[in-house]
Every structure is written in structure tokens, then in C-alpha cells.
């Protein structure tokens, strides 16, 4: 296995005391005693021991120095299992890095696409716990994993070692400086790059790309200077920010957008792409230019709720197939029949009513509806609050959609979807 950790030449303040202590704990957990402590912590967690009991036993069995860190990592591994599978039992995460880690199958997908574009070496700019680094190394790339955070560098190095991966160098360097120095299509000595800017500060989401770390100017510079590149961005990124020649992709899973990507000009194959990952099956819709909106029409027998990646990409009209929008500003489609496309969820429309809470409650009582699921678009109502207000003694159920139809506040009472 080839793994190197080094520092770039720089003048930099010393790491804070908390980071130094976290690195010390991580290294202690990588020792044989630490591995045994982690194994025992996992056993206690599997036995559903409460934190007080588990920590007391761990202190007695493995010592106070290892007890707390081992219990904390065991809990993070338990959380990570759903995404990382069996690998979770070997990997190390902090709470923050696990939240940033993303899904391994998506990292594998990004790695495969970069390498298919001709990359042999890739810089992971902002490596966090090393999810992209591990995916790239597994795919056969030489990887330079870059981060200024000593905890991120330590996690990446330890995780790469835990999986027995080779060809990885962990580098302490400033991403802004590396991108500024990029030339000849290469950065940090690599012919491709993955960049994941930090989009939170002080616990708050940074909506302005100029306030990301590194900022939008570095994102633009990377896409310009390293054509074999991909940048993770916020799903709500303004379309006008996407440079010419760059492919923007929105990926959804489980009914929500899980990542948005900008693909550099050497990897881009289209203008916009929506990707849906469901039960291991990947569906894609793409366009070489703006297809424009679907036409608008009255509510018909079926209401269709588009996947969020389809909405955000602006490609909804490509799967409309005769359906029309209920309102020019609302992302609901309607047609005379259900649809089999994975991009739309279909509901049979039973009634269309002007929005009035008192009349809606009476209407549901008359239909013996006591349980409702509330959906909304273009309305200020809170779905959970309205669902409580509409709950009643009836034995039936319904999907209540609060939206606008031709500009007017409207309620669509729909039948629950058939399993």
C-alpha cells in the first residue's frame, strides 16, 4: 500500500487544541488496543446498552483514555452502516465528517465518470473523511487528498489504510492556492479534480456561493483550468451561475435531491441532467439546451408530482408526455391517465375545491375521510399543522394537495396511491 502524508510549504497558524486532541484520539484508536476498544464498544452498542452503562464498562475494561473516543466512533459507525454497509465497521468518522461524507455509491459513480474521461490521477480538494478519495482509489486512480483540517487529513489517511487502498497521498495545502497555480489542465500534480466546497459556517448554510470555502471564484477557476473536474454545489444554485460549456446535474434518491454537480468541459456531455437513483437503478433525463416549460391546462383526472431533480434541472417538460401544468408557476402536472415513468408520482383526483378550511373539513367528513397526507406547492400552509386540523373519525384516507390552479388557491383531494 502506498500512502504518504505531507505538508505544503506555507506559513499557517497552529491547529486548535481540539483538533490536536481529536487527531491524538484517532491515532490511539488505530492501535491494537484501540481496535479492541472499538470492538467492545460495538458489542455494547449492539446490546443496546445506554451511554452511562457502556462508558462505565468501557472505562473498566479498556481504560478512560480509550473509552469515550471508542464509544463515540462506535455510534458514528452505527449511523454510517446504512450508507457504507460492511465498510462502516472499519472506517472512522466524526459527527461533522459523517454528515459531509455523502453516499459511497454516488462517489463511485463520480469516480467512474472522471476516469472514463481519461483521468489517471485525481486531486480530492477538500477530502473530509475520504469518501471520494476511497472511491477514486478503488477505481484505480492515483489520488492526492487535500485538506487544511488536520482531523480530515487524519481520517482520510486512516480510512484509506483500513481499506488497504494504495496510491493515495494526503496533503496539507490551501485549495485556493492550488487552483490558482493550476496550469496545463492539471492541479496538485493531477490531471483531474473533485472539489467539495464547505457550504456551512457557524452551523448555518451559506446560500451565497461567494461565501463558500473555497469561494465561487475558485470553483470557476477550477472548471476553467482543469477540464477533467467535477464540483459539488448546493442544489439551489442559480442556473445563471453555471458557466457555458459546463454540465449541471441534479441527483435525487429517496424523494429528495442528494447532490448537485458541475462537470468540467472535458467530462460534460450535455447542458442539464437530472438523475434518479432508486433501488440500485439509475434513470437519467438530459437536454442539450433549455426545453422550455410544459404547457398549462385545467386539472384533469390525474395529478403528477415530479421528482425534485427533474424540477430543479428545468427538464420537467421532457417527461410530461401530454400532461400539462396546473399553473405556470407550480410544478404539478395533470393528465387523463396515470404514468409509469419513475420521474412522476401519480394520484387520482377525486375533487377540486377552492381553498377554505371549514368547507374542506366538512367535505372530508362527508366522504368519511379521517386520515390525510397533506402536500403543498405555492402555499404558505404548514402540511403537518393542516393534517392535524383535518384529522377526523372517518375510516377513509386521502391525499390533500394545497396549491394554486390558474393563480387561485386550490385544494385537490386525491385518492391515496395504490401500493
TISE-426486 format. One record per residue (C-alpha): residue in one letter; x, y, z. Coordinates in steps of 0.25 Angstrom, whole numbers, plus 5000, padded with zeros to 4 digits. Layout:
% TISE-426486
pt rest: a&X: X&Y: Y&Z: Z
...
***
This chain:
% TISE-426486
pt rest: x&X: 5000&Y: 5000&Z: 5000
pt rest: x&X: 5005&Y: 5014&Z: 4997
pt rest: x&X: 5001&Y: 5025&Z: 5006
pt rest: x&X: 5008&Y: 5038&Z: 5008
pt rest: x&X: 5005&Y: 5050&Z: 5017
pt rest: x&X: 5012&Y: 5063&Z: 5015
pt rest: x&X: 5011&Y: 5078&Z: 5017
pt rest: x&X: 5012&Y: 5088&Z: 5006
pt rest: x&X: 5021&Y: 5100&Z: 5009
pt rest: x&X: 5013&Y: 5110&Z: 5016
pt rest: x&X: 5012&Y: 5119&Z: 5028
pt rest: x&X: 5000&Y: 5115&Z: 5036
pt rest: x&X: 4995&Y: 5117&Z: 5050
pt rest: x&X: 4996&Y: 5104&Z: 5059
pt rest: x&X: 4984&Y: 5095&Z: 5059
pt rest: x&X: 4974&Y: 5098&Z: 5070
pt rest: x&X: 4975&Y: 5089&Z: 5083
pt rest: x&X: 4962&Y: 5082&Z: 5080
pt rest: x&X: 4967&Y: 5077&Z: 5066
pt rest: x&X: 4980&Y: 5073&Z: 5072
pt rest: x&X: 4973&Y: 5065&Z: 5083
pt rest: x&X: 4964&Y: 5059&Z: 5073
pt rest: x&X: 4976&Y: 5054&Z: 5064
pt rest: x&X: 4982&Y: 5048&Z: 5076
pt rest: x&X: 4970&Y: 5040&Z: 5079
pt rest: x&X: 4968&Y: 5035&Z: 5065
pt rest: x&X: 4982&Y: 5031&Z: 5065
pt rest: x&X: 4980&Y: 5024&Z: 5078
pt rest: x&X: 4968&Y: 5016&Z: 5073
pt rest: x&X: 4976&Y: 5011&Z: 5061
pt rest: x&X: 4986&Y: 5004&Z: 5070
pt rest: x&X: 4983&Y: 4989&Z: 5074
pt rest: x&X: 4977&Y: 4994&Z: 5088
pt rest: x&X: 4969&Y: 5004&Z: 5081
pt rest: x&X: 4963&Y: 4993&Z: 5071
pt rest: x&X: 4960&Y: 4985&Z: 5083
pt rest: x&X: 4953&Y: 4997&Z: 5090
pt rest: x&X: 4945&Y: 4999&Z: 5077
pt rest: x&X: 4941&Y: 4985&Z: 5076
pt rest: x&X: 4936&Y: 4985&Z: 5091
pt rest: x&X: 4928&Y: 4998&Z: 5089
pt rest: x&X: 4921&Y: 4992&Z: 5076
pt rest: x&X: 4917&Y: 4980&Z: 5085
pt rest: x&X: 4911&Y: 4989&Z: 5096
pt rest: x&X: 4904&Y: 4997&Z: 5085
pt rest: x&X: 4898&Y: 4985&Z: 5078
pt rest: x&X: 4893&Y: 4980&Z: 5092
pt rest: x&X: 4886&Y: 4994&Z: 5093
pt rest: x&X: 4894&Y: 4998&Z: 5106
pt rest: x&X: 4891&Y: 5012&Z: 5110
pt rest: x&X: 4902&Y: 5022&Z: 5109
pt rest: x&X: 4905&Y: 5023&Z: 5124
pt rest: x&X: 4906&Y: 5008&Z: 5126
pt rest: x&X: 4914&Y: 5006&Z: 5113
pt rest: x&X: 4924&Y: 5017&Z: 5117
pt rest: x&X: 4925&Y: 5011&Z: 5131
pt rest: x&X: 4928&Y: 4997&Z: 5125
pt rest: x&X: 4938&Y: 5002&Z: 5115
pt rest: x&X: 4946&Y: 5010&Z: 5125
pt rest: x&X: 4947&Y: 4998&Z: 5134
pt rest: x&X: 4951&Y: 4989&Z: 5122
pt rest: x&X: 4959&Y: 4998&Z: 5113
pt rest: x&X: 4963&Y: 5010&Z: 5121
pt rest: x&X: 4958&Y: 5024&Z: 5122
pt rest: x&X: 4967&Y: 5029&Z: 5110
pt rest: x&X: 4960&Y: 5020&Z: 5100
pt rest: x&X: 4946&Y: 5018&Z: 5106
pt rest: x&X: 4940&Y: 5032&Z: 5101
pt rest: x&X: 4946&Y: 5032&Z: 5087
pt rest: x&X: 4943&Y: 5017&Z: 5085
pt rest: x&X: 4928&Y: 5019&Z: 5089
pt rest: x&X: 4927&Y: 5032&Z: 5080
pt rest: x&X: 4933&Y: 5025&Z: 5068
pt rest: x&X: 4924&Y: 5013&Z: 5070
pt rest: x&X: 4912&Y: 5021&Z: 5070
pt rest: x&X: 4916&Y: 5028&Z: 5057
pt rest: x&X: 4919&Y: 5015&Z: 5050
pt rest: x&X: 4905&Y: 5010&Z: 5054
pt rest: x&X: 4900&Y: 5023&Z: 5047
pt rest: x&X: 4909&Y: 5020&Z: 5035
pt rest: x&X: 4905&Y: 5006&Z: 5033
pt rest: x&X: 4892&Y: 5009&Z: 5025
pt rest: x&X: 4901&Y: 5017&Z: 5014
pt rest: x&X: 4915&Y: 5010&Z: 5016
pt rest: x&X: 4910&Y: 4995&Z: 5018
pt rest: x&X: 4921&Y: 4986&Z: 5024
pt rest: x&X: 4931&Y: 4996&Z: 5022
pt rest: x&X: 4926&Y: 5005&Z: 5033
pt rest: x&X: 4931&Y: 4995&Z: 5043
pt rest: x&X: 4945&Y: 4998&Z: 5038
pt rest: x&X: 4944&Y: 5013&Z: 5036
pt rest: x&X: 4946&Y: 5025&Z: 5045
pt rest: x&X: 4937&Y: 5037&Z: 5045
pt rest: x&X: 4934&Y: 5049&Z: 5054
pt rest: x&X: 4920&Y: 5054&Z: 5054
pt rest: x&X: 4923&Y: 5066&Z: 5045
pt rest: x&X: 4930&Y: 5058&Z: 5035
pt rest: x&X: 4920&Y: 5047&Z: 5034
pt rest: x&X: 4909&Y: 5058&Z: 5031
pt rest: x&X: 4918&Y: 5063&Z: 5020
pt rest: x&X: 4922&Y: 5049&Z: 5015
pt rest: x&X: 4911&Y: 5047&Z: 5005
pt rest: x&X: 4907&Y: 5033&Z: 4999
pt rest: x&X: 4918&Y: 5024&Z: 4995
pt rest: x&X: 4910&Y: 5019&Z: 4982
pt rest: x&X: 4910&Y: 5033&Z: 4977
pt rest: x&X: 4925&Y: 5035&Z: 4980
pt rest: x&X: 4927&Y: 5022&Z: 4972
pt rest: x&X: 4919&Y: 5028&Z: 4961
pt rest: x&X: 4926&Y: 5041&Z: 4960
pt rest: x&X: 4940&Y: 5034&Z: 4961
pt rest: x&X: 4936&Y: 5025&Z: 4949
pt rest: x&X: 4931&Y: 5036&Z: 4941
pt rest: x&X: 4944&Y: 5044&Z: 4943
pt rest: x&X: 4953&Y: 5032&Z: 4940
pt rest: x&X: 4945&Y: 5029&Z: 4927
pt rest: x&X: 4948&Y: 5043&Z: 4923
pt rest: x&X: 4963&Y: 5039&Z: 4923
pt rest: x&X: 4967&Y: 5043&Z: 4937
pt rest: x&X: 4978&Y: 5034&Z: 4943
pt rest: x&X: 4981&Y: 5043&Z: 4955
pt rest: x&X: 4971&Y: 5052&Z: 4963
pt rest: x&X: 4972&Y: 5063&Z: 4973
pt rest: x&X: 4961&Y: 5061&Z: 4984
pt rest: x&X: 4961&Y: 5076&Z: 4988
pt rest: x&X: 4954&Y: 5076&Z: 5002
pt rest: x&X: 4955&Y: 5061&Z: 5006
pt rest: x&X: 4947&Y: 5062&Z: 5019
pt rest: x&X: 4947&Y: 5047&Z: 5023
pt rest: x&X: 4952&Y: 5042&Z: 5010
pt rest: x&X: 4939&Y: 5037&Z: 5003
pt rest: x&X: 4943&Y: 5042&Z: 4989
pt rest: x&X: 4958&Y: 5038&Z: 4992
pt rest: x&X: 4954&Y: 5024&Z: 4995
pt rest: x&X: 4944&Y: 5023&Z: 4983
pt rest: x&X: 4955&Y: 5028&Z: 4973
pt rest: x&X: 4966&Y: 5019&Z: 4979
pt rest: x&X: 4957&Y: 5007&Z: 4978
pt rest: x&X: 4954&Y: 5011&Z: 4963
pt rest: x&X: 4969&Y: 5010&Z: 4961
pt rest: x&X: 4973&Y: 5025&Z: 4961
pt rest: x&X: 4985&Y: 5031&Z: 4968
pt rest: x&X: 4979&Y: 5041&Z: 4978
pt rest: x&X: 4984&Y: 5054&Z: 4985
pt rest: x&X: 4975&Y: 5056&Z: 4996
pt rest: x&X: 4976&Y: 5071&Z: 5001
pt rest: x&X: 4970&Y: 5078&Z: 5013
pt rest: x&X: 4974&Y: 5089&Z: 5023
pt rest: x&X: 4967&Y: 5082&Z: 5034
pt rest: x&X: 4977&Y: 5072&Z: 5042
pt rest: x&X: 4965&Y: 5064&Z: 5046
pt rest: x&X: 4960&Y: 5062&Z: 5032
pt rest: x&X: 4974&Y: 5058&Z: 5027
pt rest: x&X: 4976&Y: 5048&Z: 5039
pt rest: x&X: 4962&Y: 5042&Z: 5036
pt rest: x&X: 4965&Y: 5040&Z: 5021
pt rest: x&X: 4979&Y: 5034&Z: 5024
pt rest: x&X: 4973&Y: 5024&Z: 5034
pt rest: x&X: 4961&Y: 5021&Z: 5026
pt rest: x&X: 4970&Y: 5018&Z: 5013
pt rest: x&X: 4979&Y: 5009&Z: 5021
pt rest: x&X: 4967&Y: 5002&Z: 5028
pt rest: x&X: 4962&Y: 4998&Z: 5014
pt rest: x&X: 4976&Y: 4994&Z: 5009
pt rest: x&X: 4976&Y: 5004&Z: 4997
pt rest: x&X: 4988&Y: 5009&Z: 4990
pt rest: x&X: 4993&Y: 5021&Z: 4982
pt rest: x&X: 4988&Y: 5031&Z: 4992
pt rest: x&X: 4995&Y: 5044&Z: 4997
pt rest: x&X: 4989&Y: 5052&Z: 5007
pt rest: x&X: 4994&Y: 5067&Z: 5006
pt rest: x&X: 4992&Y: 5079&Z: 5015
pt rest: x&X: 4990&Y: 5091&Z: 5006
pt rest: x&X: 4981&Y: 5102&Z: 5002
pt rest: x&X: 4971&Y: 5099&Z: 4991
pt rest: x&X: 4970&Y: 5113&Z: 4987
pt rest: x&X: 4985&Y: 5114&Z: 4985
pt rest: x&X: 4986&Y: 5100&Z: 4978
pt rest: x&X: 4975&Y: 5104&Z: 4968
pt rest: x&X: 4981&Y: 5118&Z: 4965
pt rest: x&X: 4994&Y: 5110&Z: 4962
pt rest: x&X: 4987&Y: 5100&Z: 4953
pt rest: x&X: 4993&Y: 5100&Z: 4939
pt rest: x&X: 4993&Y: 5091&Z: 4927
pt rest: x&X: 4980&Y: 5085&Z: 4931
pt rest: x&X: 4986&Y: 5079&Z: 4944
pt rest: x&X: 4985&Y: 5083&Z: 4959
pt rest: x&X: 4993&Y: 5078&Z: 4970
pt rest: x&X: 5000&Y: 5069&Z: 4960
pt rest: x&X: 4988&Y: 5062&Z: 4956
pt rest: x&X: 4980&Y: 5062&Z: 4943
pt rest: x&X: 4966&Y: 5063&Z: 4949
pt rest: x&X: 4960&Y: 5068&Z: 4962
pt rest: x&X: 4948&Y: 5067&Z: 4971
pt rest: x&X: 4944&Y: 5079&Z: 4979
pt rest: x&X: 4934&Y: 5080&Z: 4990
pt rest: x&X: 4933&Y: 5094&Z: 4996
pt rest: x&X: 4929&Y: 5095&Z: 5010
pt rest: x&X: 4915&Y: 5101&Z: 5009
pt rest: x&X: 4913&Y: 5103&Z: 5024
pt rest: x&X: 4919&Y: 5113&Z: 5034
pt rest: x&X: 4916&Y: 5114&Z: 5049
pt rest: x&X: 4905&Y: 5103&Z: 5047
pt rest: x&X: 4898&Y: 5111&Z: 5037
pt rest: x&X: 4896&Y: 5108&Z: 5022
pt rest: x&X: 4903&Y: 5118&Z: 5013
pt rest: x&X: 4893&Y: 5121&Z: 5002
pt rest: x&X: 4903&Y: 5131&Z: 4995
pt rest: x&X: 4913&Y: 5123&Z: 4987
pt rest: x&X: 4923&Y: 5135&Z: 4989
pt rest: x&X: 4923&Y: 5131&Z: 5003
pt rest: x&X: 4926&Y: 5116&Z: 5001
pt rest: x&X: 4940&Y: 5111&Z: 5005
pt rest: x&X: 4947&Y: 5112&Z: 4995
pt rest: x&X: 4938&Y: 5122&Z: 4989
pt rest: x&X: 4931&Y: 5123&Z: 4976
pt rest: x&X: 4943&Y: 5129&Z: 4969
pt rest: x&X: 4951&Y: 5117&Z: 4972
pt rest: x&X: 4940&Y: 5108&Z: 4966
pt rest: x&X: 4940&Y: 5116&Z: 4953
pt rest: x&X: 4955&Y: 5116&Z: 4953
pt rest: x&X: 4956&Y: 5100&Z: 4955
pt rest: x&X: 4946&Y: 5098&Z: 4944
pt rest: x&X: 4953&Y: 5107&Z: 4934
pt rest: x&X: 4967&Y: 5102&Z: 4937
pt rest: x&X: 4965&Y: 5087&Z: 4940
pt rest: x&X: 4955&Y: 5082&Z: 4929
pt rest: x&X: 4954&Y: 5068&Z: 4935
pt rest: x&X: 4947&Y: 5072&Z: 4948
pt rest: x&X: 4934&Y: 5072&Z: 4956
pt rest: x&X: 4930&Y: 5081&Z: 4967
pt rest: x&X: 4919&Y: 5078&Z: 4977
pt rest: x&X: 4910&Y: 5090&Z: 4979
pt rest: x&X: 4897&Y: 5094&Z: 4986
pt rest: x&X: 4884&Y: 5088&Z: 4979
pt rest: x&X: 4878&Y: 5102&Z: 4980
pt rest: x&X: 4890&Y: 5108&Z: 4971
pt rest: x&X: 4884&Y: 5119&Z: 4962
pt rest: x&X: 4885&Y: 5114&Z: 4948
pt rest: x&X: 4891&Y: 5127&Z: 4943
pt rest: x&X: 4903&Y: 5123&Z: 4951
pt rest: x&X: 4906&Y: 5111&Z: 4943
pt rest: x&X: 4917&Y: 5115&Z: 4933
pt rest: x&X: 4916&Y: 5112&Z: 4918
pt rest: x&X: 4921&Y: 5098&Z: 4914
pt rest: x&X: 4918&Y: 5092&Z: 4928
pt rest: x&X: 4909&Y: 5081&Z: 4930
pt rest: x&X: 4900&Y: 5083&Z: 4943
pt rest: x&X: 4894&Y: 5071&Z: 4949
pt rest: x&X: 4884&Y: 5069&Z: 4960
pt rest: x&X: 4883&Y: 5055&Z: 4966
pt rest: x&X: 4871&Y: 5050&Z: 4975
pt rest: x&X: 4869&Y: 5038&Z: 4984
pt rest: x&X: 4858&Y: 5035&Z: 4994
pt rest: x&X: 4850&Y: 5046&Z: 4989
pt rest: x&X: 4860&Y: 5058&Z: 4991
pt rest: x&X: 4872&Y: 5064&Z: 4984
pt rest: x&X: 4884&Y: 5057&Z: 4990
pt rest: x&X: 4895&Y: 5065&Z: 4982
pt rest: x&X: 4897&Y: 5075&Z: 4970
pt rest: x&X: 4909&Y: 5074&Z: 4962
pt rest: x&X: 4916&Y: 5083&Z: 4951
pt rest: x&X: 4924&Y: 5075&Z: 4941
pt rest: x&X: 4936&Y: 5081&Z: 4935
pt rest: x&X: 4936&Y: 5083&Z: 4919
pt rest: x&X: 4945&Y: 5070&Z: 4917
pt rest: x&X: 4934&Y: 5062&Z: 4924
pt rest: x&X: 4922&Y: 5069&Z: 4921
pt rest: x&X: 4913&Y: 5063&Z: 4910
pt rest: x&X: 4900&Y: 5071&Z: 4911
pt rest: x&X: 4894&Y: 5084&Z: 4916
pt rest: x&X: 4886&Y: 5079&Z: 4928
pt rest: x&X: 4884&Y: 5066&Z: 4934
pt rest: x&X: 4874&Y: 5060&Z: 4944
pt rest: x&X: 4878&Y: 5047&Z: 4951
pt rest: x&X: 4869&Y: 5038&Z: 4959
pt rest: x&X: 4875&Y: 5027&Z: 4968
pt rest: x&X: 4865&Y: 5016&Z: 4973
pt rest: x&X: 4867&Y: 5002&Z: 4977
pt rest: x&X: 4881&Y: 5002&Z: 4970
pt rest: x&X: 4874&Y: 5006&Z: 4957
pt rest: x&X: 4879&Y: 5019&Z: 4951
pt rest: x&X: 4870&Y: 5027&Z: 4942
pt rest: x&X: 4874&Y: 5040&Z: 4934
pt rest: x&X: 4868&Y: 5051&Z: 4927
pt rest: x&X: 4876&Y: 5061&Z: 4919
pt rest: x&X: 4876&Y: 5072&Z: 4909
pt rest: x&X: 4886&Y: 5080&Z: 4901
pt rest: x&X: 4878&Y: 5093&Z: 4903
pt rest: x&X: 4866&Y: 5098&Z: 4910
pt rest: x&X: 4854&Y: 5090&Z: 4906
pt rest: x&X: 4845&Y: 5101&Z: 4912
pt rest: x&X: 4833&Y: 5099&Z: 4921
pt rest: x&X: 4821&Y: 5089&Z: 4919
pt rest: x&X: 4808&Y: 5095&Z: 4914
pt rest: x&X: 4797&Y: 5100&Z: 4925
pt rest: x&X: 4783&Y: 5094&Z: 4925
pt rest: x&X: 4772&Y: 5091&Z: 4934
pt rest: x&X: 4772&Y: 5080&Z: 4945
pt rest: x&X: 4769&Y: 5066&Z: 4939
pt rest: x&X: 4767&Y: 5052&Z: 4945
pt rest: x&X: 4781&Y: 5050&Z: 4950
pt rest: x&X: 4791&Y: 5059&Z: 4957
pt rest: x&X: 4806&Y: 5056&Z: 4955
pt rest: x&X: 4817&Y: 5060&Z: 4965
pt rest: x&X: 4830&Y: 5061&Z: 4958
pt rest: x&X: 4843&Y: 5057&Z: 4965
pt rest: x&X: 4851&Y: 5069&Z: 4971
pt rest: x&X: 4863&Y: 5066&Z: 4962
pt rest: x&X: 4854&Y: 5068&Z: 4950
pt rest: x&X: 4848&Y: 5081&Z: 4955
pt rest: x&X: 4862&Y: 5087&Z: 4959
pt rest: x&X: 4868&Y: 5083&Z: 4946
pt rest: x&X: 4857&Y: 5090&Z: 4938
pt rest: x&X: 4855&Y: 5078&Z: 4930
pt rest: x&X: 4840&Y: 5074&Z: 4934
pt rest: x&X: 4834&Y: 5077&Z: 4921
pt rest: x&X: 4843&Y: 5065&Z: 4915
pt rest: x&X: 4835&Y: 5055&Z: 4923
pt rest: x&X: 4821&Y: 5062&Z: 4922
pt rest: x&X: 4816&Y: 5053&Z: 4910
pt rest: x&X: 4803&Y: 5060&Z: 4908
pt rest: x&X: 4802&Y: 5065&Z: 4923
pt rest: x&X: 4800&Y: 5080&Z: 4926
pt rest: x&X: 4804&Y: 5089&Z: 4937
pt rest: x&X: 4792&Y: 5093&Z: 4947
pt rest: x&X: 4799&Y: 5107&Z: 4948
pt rest: x&X: 4810&Y: 5113&Z: 4940
pt rest: x&X: 4818&Y: 5115&Z: 4954
pt rest: x&X: 4815&Y: 5102&Z: 4960
pt rest: x&X: 4822&Y: 5088&Z: 4958
pt rest: x&X: 4810&Y: 5079&Z: 4957
pt rest: x&X: 4805&Y: 5073&Z: 4945
pt rest: x&X: 4792&Y: 5067&Z: 4941
pt rest: x&X: 4786&Y: 5058&Z: 4931
pt rest: x&X: 4775&Y: 5048&Z: 4928
pt rest: x&X: 4783&Y: 5035&Z: 4932
pt rest: x&X: 4794&Y: 5031&Z: 4941
pt rest: x&X: 4808&Y: 5029&Z: 4937
pt rest: x&X: 4818&Y: 5018&Z: 4938
pt rest: x&X: 4831&Y: 5027&Z: 4938
pt rest: x&X: 4839&Y: 5027&Z: 4950
pt rest: x&X: 4840&Y: 5042&Z: 4949
pt rest: x&X: 4826&Y: 5045&Z: 4953
pt rest: x&X: 4817&Y: 5040&Z: 4965
pt rest: x&X: 4802&Y: 5039&Z: 4961
pt rest: x&X: 4790&Y: 5042&Z: 4969
pt rest: x&X: 4775&Y: 5040&Z: 4964
pt rest: x&X: 4768&Y: 5054&Z: 4966
pt rest: x&X: 4755&Y: 5052&Z: 4973
pt rest: x&X: 4751&Y: 5066&Z: 4976
pt rest: x&X: 4756&Y: 5080&Z: 4972
pt rest: x&X: 4751&Y: 5091&Z: 4983
pt rest: x&X: 4755&Y: 5106&Z: 4985
pt rest: x&X: 4763&Y: 5106&Z: 4998
pt rest: x&X: 4754&Y: 5108&Z: 5010
pt rest: x&X: 4758&Y: 5101&Z: 5023
pt rest: x&X: 4744&Y: 5100&Z: 5029
pt rest: x&X: 4738&Y: 5095&Z: 5015
pt rest: x&X: 4750&Y: 5085&Z: 5013
pt rest: x&X: 4747&Y: 5079&Z: 5027
pt rest: x&X: 4733&Y: 5077&Z: 5024
pt rest: x&X: 4736&Y: 5071&Z: 5010
pt rest: x&X: 4745&Y: 5061&Z: 5016
pt rest: x&X: 4735&Y: 5057&Z: 5027
pt rest: x&X: 4724&Y: 5055&Z: 5017
pt rest: x&X: 4734&Y: 5046&Z: 5009
pt rest: x&X: 4737&Y: 5038&Z: 5022
pt rest: x&X: 4752&Y: 5042&Z: 5022
pt rest: x&X: 4759&Y: 5043&Z: 5035
pt rest: x&X: 4773&Y: 5041&Z: 5031
pt rest: x&X: 4780&Y: 5051&Z: 5021
pt rest: x&X: 4794&Y: 5053&Z: 5016
pt rest: x&X: 4796&Y: 5068&Z: 5012
pt rest: x&X: 4805&Y: 5072&Z: 5001
pt rest: x&X: 4807&Y: 5087&Z: 4996
pt rest: x&X: 4813&Y: 5095&Z: 4986
pt rest: x&X: 4811&Y: 5110&Z: 4985
pt rest: x&X: 4804&Y: 5111&Z: 4998
pt rest: x&X: 4809&Y: 5117&Z: 5012
pt rest: x&X: 4801&Y: 5106&Z: 5020
pt rest: x&X: 4809&Y: 5096&Z: 5028
pt rest: x&X: 4806&Y: 5082&Z: 5024
pt rest: x&X: 4807&Y: 5076&Z: 5038
pt rest: x&X: 4798&Y: 5086&Z: 5044
pt rest: x&X: 4787&Y: 5085&Z: 5033
pt rest: x&X: 4788&Y: 5070&Z: 5034
pt rest: x&X: 4785&Y: 5071&Z: 5049
pt rest: x&X: 4773&Y: 5081&Z: 5047
pt rest: x&X: 4767&Y: 5071&Z: 5036
pt rest: x&X: 4768&Y: 5058&Z: 5044
pt rest: x&X: 4755&Y: 5052&Z: 5048
pt rest: x&X: 4747&Y: 5040&Z: 5052
pt rest: x&X: 4745&Y: 5035&Z: 5038
pt rest: x&X: 4751&Y: 5021&Z: 5033
pt rest: x&X: 4756&Y: 5026&Z: 5020
pt rest: x&X: 4769&Y: 5033&Z: 5015
pt rest: x&X: 4772&Y: 5043&Z: 5005
pt rest: x&X: 4784&Y: 5052&Z: 4999
pt rest: x&X: 4781&Y: 5066&Z: 5001
pt rest: x&X: 4789&Y: 5075&Z: 4991
pt rest: x&X: 4789&Y: 5090&Z: 4994
pt rest: x&X: 4793&Y: 5098&Z: 4983
pt rest: x&X: 4790&Y: 5109&Z: 4972
pt rest: x&X: 4782&Y: 5106&Z: 4960
pt rest: x&X: 4782&Y: 5117&Z: 4949
pt rest: x&X: 4786&Y: 5126&Z: 4960
pt rest: x&X: 4775&Y: 5123&Z: 4970
pt rest: x&X: 4778&Y: 5116&Z: 4984
pt rest: x&X: 4772&Y: 5102&Z: 4982
pt rest: x&X: 4771&Y: 5088&Z: 4989
pt rest: x&X: 4772&Y: 5075&Z: 4981
pt rest: x&X: 4766&Y: 5064&Z: 4989
pt rest: x&X: 4773&Y: 5051&Z: 4983
pt rest: x&X: 4772&Y: 5036&Z: 4985
pt rest: x&X: 4784&Y: 5030&Z: 4993
pt rest: x&X: 4793&Y: 5023&Z: 4983
pt rest: x&X: 4792&Y: 5008&Z: 4981
pt rest: x&X: 4804&Y: 5001&Z: 4987
***
